[in-house]
Amino acid sequence: MNNRFIESIEQAGMKISGYSSAQHLVETVEIPEHPWFIAVQFHPEFTSSPRDGHPLFASFIDAAKTQHQKSK
């Protein structure tokens, strides 16, 4: 993401939580008040396998389980 949008993102209540190591560009944005909102500018599926998924996928599944338990 273009870094010139950082101020607008933060003013909208989002949190920048990850940058690219090579160019120091924003790659991960979260909404702290949301149960699970993470937007990424990379492809976690490319570093995953059926037995060893990217941590984002495990985090999403855990959040879904938590929400399901709360809804009971």
C-alpha positions as a Markdown table, in Angstrom:
| # | Residue | x | y | z |
|---|---|---|---|---|
| 1 | Met | 0.0 | 0.0 | 0.0 |
| 2 | Asn | 1.2 | 3.5 | -0.7 |
| 3 | Asn | 2.5 | 5.0 | 2.6 |
| 4 | Arg | 0.9 | 8.3 | 1.8 |
| 5 | Phe | -2.4 | 6.8 | 3.1 |
| 6 | Ile | -1.1 | 6.0 | 6.5 |
| 7 | Glu | -2.6 | 9.1 | 8.2 |
| 8 | Ser | -6.0 | 8.4 | 6.6 |
| 9 | Ile | -5.9 | 4.8 | 7.7 |
| 10 | Glu | -5.1 | 5.7 | 11.3 |
| 11 | Gln | -7.7 | 8.4 | 11.4 |
| 12 | Ala | -10.3 | 5.8 | 10.3 |
| 13 | Gly | -9.5 | 3.8 | 13.4 |
| 14 | Met | -7.3 | 1.2 | 11.8 |
| 15 | Lys | -3.9 | 0.1 | 13.0 |
| 16 | Ile | -0.9 | -0.6 | 10.8 |
| 17 | Ser | 0.6 | -3.8 | 12.1 |
| 18 | Gly | 3.0 | -4.9 | 9.4 |
| 19 | Tyr | 5.5 | -3.4 | 6.9 |
| 20 | Ser | 7.5 | -5.0 | 4.1 |
| 21 | Ser | 11.1 | -5.5 | 5.0 |
| 22 | Ala | 12.5 | -4.5 | 1.7 |
| 23 | Gln | 10.7 | -1.2 | 1.0 |
| 24 | His | 9.1 | -0.5 | 4.4 |
| 25 | Leu | 5.6 | -0.2 | 2.8 |
| 26 | Val | 2.4 | -1.0 | 4.7 |
| 27 | Glu | 1.4 | -4.6 | 4.2 |
| 28 | Thr | -0.9 | -5.4 | 7.2 |
| 29 | Val | -3.8 | -3.4 | 8.6 |
| 30 | Glu | -6.1 | -4.3 | 11.5 |
| 31 | Ile | -9.3 | -2.9 | 13.1 |
| 32 | Pro | -8.6 | -3.3 | 16.8 |
| 33 | Glu | -12.3 | -3.1 | 17.9 |
| 34 | His | -13.3 | -5.8 | 15.4 |
| 35 | Pro | -13.2 | -9.5 | 16.6 |
| 36 | Trp | -11.0 | -10.4 | 13.6 |
| 37 | Phe | -10.2 | -7.9 | 10.8 |
| 38 | Ile | -6.8 | -8.2 | 9.2 |
| 39 | Ala | -6.1 | -7.0 | 5.7 |
| 40 | Val | -2.9 | -8.1 | 4.1 |
| 41 | Gln | -1.0 | -7.0 | 0.9 |
| 42 | Phe | 0.7 | -10.4 | 0.5 |
| 43 | His | -0.3 | -14.0 | -0.1 |
| 44 | Pro | -0.2 | -16.1 | 3.0 |
| 45 | Glu | -1.6 | -19.0 | 1.0 |
| 46 | Phe | 1.7 | -19.2 | -0.9 |
| 47 | Thr | 3.6 | -20.1 | 2.3 |
| 48 | Ser | 1.0 | -22.6 | 3.5 |
| 49 | Ser | 0.5 | -26.3 | 3.2 |
| 50 | Pro | -2.5 | -28.5 | 4.4 |
| 51 | Arg | -0.5 | -29.6 | 7.4 |
| 52 | Asp | 1.4 | -26.3 | 8.0 |
| 53 | Gly | -0.9 | -23.3 | 7.4 |
| 54 | His | 0.1 | -19.7 | 7.7 |
| 55 | Pro | -0.6 | -18.3 | 11.2 |
| 56 | Leu | -3.2 | -16.0 | 9.8 |
| 57 | Phe | -5.4 | -18.9 | 8.9 |
| 58 | Ala | -5.1 | -20.4 | 12.4 |
| 59 | Ser | -5.9 | -17.1 | 13.9 |
| 60 | Phe | -9.0 | -16.7 | 11.7 |
| 61 | Ile | -10.2 | -20.2 | 12.7 |
| 62 | Asp | -9.7 | -19.5 | 16.4 |
| 63 | Ala | -11.6 | -16.2 | 16.1 |
| 64 | Ala | -14.5 | -18.0 | 14.3 |
| 65 | Lys | -14.6 | -20.6 | 17.1 |
| 66 | Thr | -14.7 | -17.9 | 19.7 |
| 67 | Gln | -17.5 | -16.0 | 18.0 |
| 68 | His | -19.4 | -19.3 | 17.6 |
| 69 | Gln | -19.1 | -20.0 | 21.3 |
| 70 | Lys | -20.3 | -16.5 | 22.2 |
| 71 | Ser | -23.4 | -16.9 | 20.0 |
| 72 | Lys | -24.6 | -20.0 | 21.8 |
